[in-house]
Amino acid sequence: MRKCEKCGASMKLDLRLKVNGGGYGMVVRVDEKQKATTIDDVRVAVCPECGYTEMYLEDLTKLKS
């Protein structure tokens, strides 16, 4: 459970981010020596009380390796 940094309420998790004009969403990539590795899809959490929004990665295993 994530708590809102602004008001302390429980945030709604695991939402997706869609960029207008691009139907592919967003991913986080690491570019090393001309080799790109996709780390994970970006997830979004939104506070239902104040609207504060944050992005996060759920699976960090590829980032750590």
Secondary structure, DSSP 8 states (H G I E B T S, - for coil): --B-TTT--B-EEEEE--BTTBTT--EEEEEETTEEEEEEEEEEEE-TTT--EEEEES--HHHH-
